[in-house]
């Protein structure tokens, strides 16, 4: 049942509208002033407002400048209607303007439209919340509750957000949440993994390039900034941006203009920046490896993501979410018993949320039934520790078998190299940062010998 708030200092108008709306099965709230209206709706949801412009001692238009105006469409009414006033009201955000005495047919039409807008708005908010939950599962832990509370305050603002936290802790999920809860959620969230971009291609990848601007530029390319226009650009592993490019990045952020490689003119973009890193940026600044002015520009608000070991109360919710998601991909049911979940809460997770997700998926694949019991927890680890044991004869889609093969191979090679990531990276011809990220993604334990 929709709720309509009536604000009018004339009792006869309030009674007439309240009776009319009640007969049409609306829930009605009434107030004679703006102050009373604020008290009436405190802590309540409402779907539309019918508000008199000229209240005794109040300017009804002031409601349009308050946070309450964003909660529901406002239909302004007045016995002194004129075109300039109506134009001013609509410019300030009013849904519509009606002149007294009110025509019931006209009011019915306008109110129906306002309530439909309110319904659609709530549906969008619900979808955002659902997508937020998918992007990053919030559990009961105090550590994450504080992070999410700050996130919800910051997300609607235009401020740049710097997300700090250990590798695998869910920084990208928080970036998605910032985007979804912002006014830019209708635009694109574009992710630029700065650690995965070759230093010689950084400028082209971020800003784009024109055909023929350098060897290999066989066609125009749209950069990350342009693709994120009117949306959000997530700069993951921002500490890896080459020093010589940081000045250009800073100028782009401050001016809203990007220097497309091979073009004589700049391109205007409207982008909100969210950055993340597991590196100590102040230390990099002190060492001259990261510009201090860029650090301050990115760090307008900081979100610090705790490690999974610091938020063990969230593990049950995360396990359930990961199990539900992976079970849908497998096409068969699968979940964990309460005892198994309790066992997982007692373990250490150096790879954080990413390691937990990988472990849950592996356990569901290796499980003999739809329920992973506590007794199976250790056996999953032991079977995963022997090359191909437990799942070698299990028919799996390639998308599921590939990470298991990669994990087993890298675990074995890491042992052969004494746990030295740099040595293994040289053998595999990979950048150490890329290898380290891959090991974390797959949940490979790093036990260095000697």
Beta strands, then each sheet from edge to edge (+ up, - down):
strand 1: 3-7
strand 2: 27-31
strand 3: 48-52
strand 4: 54-55
strand 5: 58-59
strand 6: 73-78
strand 7: 96-99
strand 8: 161-165
strand 9: 189-193
strand 10: 231-236
strand 11: 257-258
strand 12: 267-268
strand 13: 271-277
strand 14: 301-305
strand 15: 335-336
strand 16: 371-372
sheet 1: 2+ 1+ 3+ 6+ 7+
sheet 2: 4+ 5-
sheet 3: 9+ 10+ 13+ 8+ 14+
sheet 4: 11+ 12-
sheet 5: 15+ 16+
end
